[in-house]
Amino acid sequence: MKIGVFSDMHDRTDHLELAMRQMRLLDCGHFMFLGDCTTPESFQRLIELTGGLPLDAVPGNNDYELAIMRQLATCSTAARLHPEHVLLTRYGMKFSLSHYPKYAMQEARSGSVDAALYGHTHQAVREMYRGCLLANPGELQGRTGRIGFGILDTDSRIMNLHSLDFNA
């Protein structure tokens, strides 16, 4: 399974649309969002753009009105808004999802997960740490002039980082 991994949208649904279009073209059948949609409207748009495919999301430090976002996820058959740090098993892999690097590093050090994914820093990172994939897909906001996301292949257990240029 190919999983689209992305973070730090900060209400830039136009950038989300570009990234989702590319992730769908690359055959992603599942999505993981690592926080900072910012508003319920942006979270609703994220749910819509997944097209009914599974979405695992965690909140970030700039996500407001979480109660409304949780209601939106509850109304979806495929979207889940988890707590700020969650451990999941998907397609034979154990994942740690969080917006915050501290949780990802903690899980990578523990050796209890196959992949520890995080956002928050807006910096794309992909490294192996004690046999664990420790990765941040970058940002959808585009502060750096690029939109970043990752594609994690659960068969090969490799995550490729992608970036798109855009006209701000």
N, C-alpha and C positions, 0 to 999 in steps of 0.2 A: 504494500500500500504506500502511496505517496501522500505525505502530509504537508500541507502548506503551513508554515510557521511565520507569524508576523506580530508586530508590536508597535506601540507608540504612534497611534493614528492622530491623536489630538484634533479630532473633528474634521480631518481632511478626507472626507468621503470621496472626493474626486481622486485622490491618490489611492484610496482603498479600491476603487473601481478599476483603476489601471492594474494594480497588483493582483486583484482577484481574477481579472481577465487572463493575465499571464499564468497564474497558478492553475486555472482551469485548463488552459492550453497545454500545460505540462502534466495533465492527468491527475491532479490532486483529487483524492476522494474523501479527504478529511482535513479539517483545519484546526489549528491551535493559535489562539490569540493571547498574547502575554501582557495585556493591560494598556490603559490609557486611551480608551475610546473617547472619553471625556463626558459626553452627554448621552441620555437615553435615545435621542434621535439617531446619533451615530451608531449606537449599538443595534438599534432596529435595522438600520441600513446594512450593517454587517450580517445580521441574521438573514436578511433578504438575499444578499449577494452570495451566500453559501448555497442557495438553490435547494435547500432541504438536505444537503449533505451534513454529516456530523461536524459540530463545532464544540470544542472545549475551550473555554475562556476563563481567565482570572482577572480580577480588577487591579488597577494600578493606583498610584497616588493622586492622579488627576482625573479619576472617575467619580463623577458626582451623581447624586440621586440613585444610589445602588439599589434601593428597594424597587424602584421602577425598572431598572435593568434586570433585576431578578425576576420580576413579573413577566417581562418580555421573554426571557429565556424559558420560563415555565410554560408560556403559551406556545412555544415552539416544540415540535416533536424531536428535533435534532440538536438544538442548542442547549448547552449547559454553562451556567456561570458559577464557577466553583469559588471557594474561599481564596484568600490571597496566596496561599500555598497549598498545592494539592499533589498527591501521588496517584498516578493512574497506570493501568495496564491497558495497552492498545496494541493489537496485532502482534502479540508475543513480546512486546517491549515494555519495560517499566520506565515511566516518565515522572519527572518532577517538573511541575509548571509553577512559575511565579513571575511576578513583575520584578522582583527584587533579586539582585545578584547574591546577596548573603544566603538566601535559601538554596539557590542553585549550587553554590560552592559547598555549603554544608552537606547537601545530598551527594555531590560528586566525591567529597572526601569520605563519606560513609561507605561508598561502594555498593549501596543498596539499589541503585537505579542504573539503567542503561543510558539514559539521556536526561540531563538537567538543563532545562530551557528557561531563559529569563529575558527581560527587556530593560527598561528604565534608563540605561546609559546612552541610548541612541547610537551605539557603536557596534557594528557587526563583529562578532567573535565566533570562531569555531575551533575548538581544540579538544584533544583527548586528555583526560585527567584520570589517571589510575584506571583506565579501561572504560571510563564514562565519557560520553559526548557532552561537553560543556559548551553551550552555544547561546548566542544572542543574535537574532536575525537582522538587527539594525532597526531602522525606523521607517514608518510610513509617512510621518509628518513632512519630511523633506527639508528639514533645516539645513542639511548639508548640500542640498541641490540634487540629491538622489533619493530614490525610494528603495528601501531594502527589505528583503524577505528571504526565507529559506525554504527549501524543499527537502524533506527528510524521507528517504526511502527505507521503509522498515525491513525490506528483504536484505539489502546490503548494509543497513545501519549507518549509512552515510548521509550527511546533510550538506547540500550544496547551497552556497549563498548566491543570491541574485540581486542585481540592482538595476533600476531603470532611471534614465534621465527624464526630466520633465521640464515643462515651461511654467515656472511659478506664476 
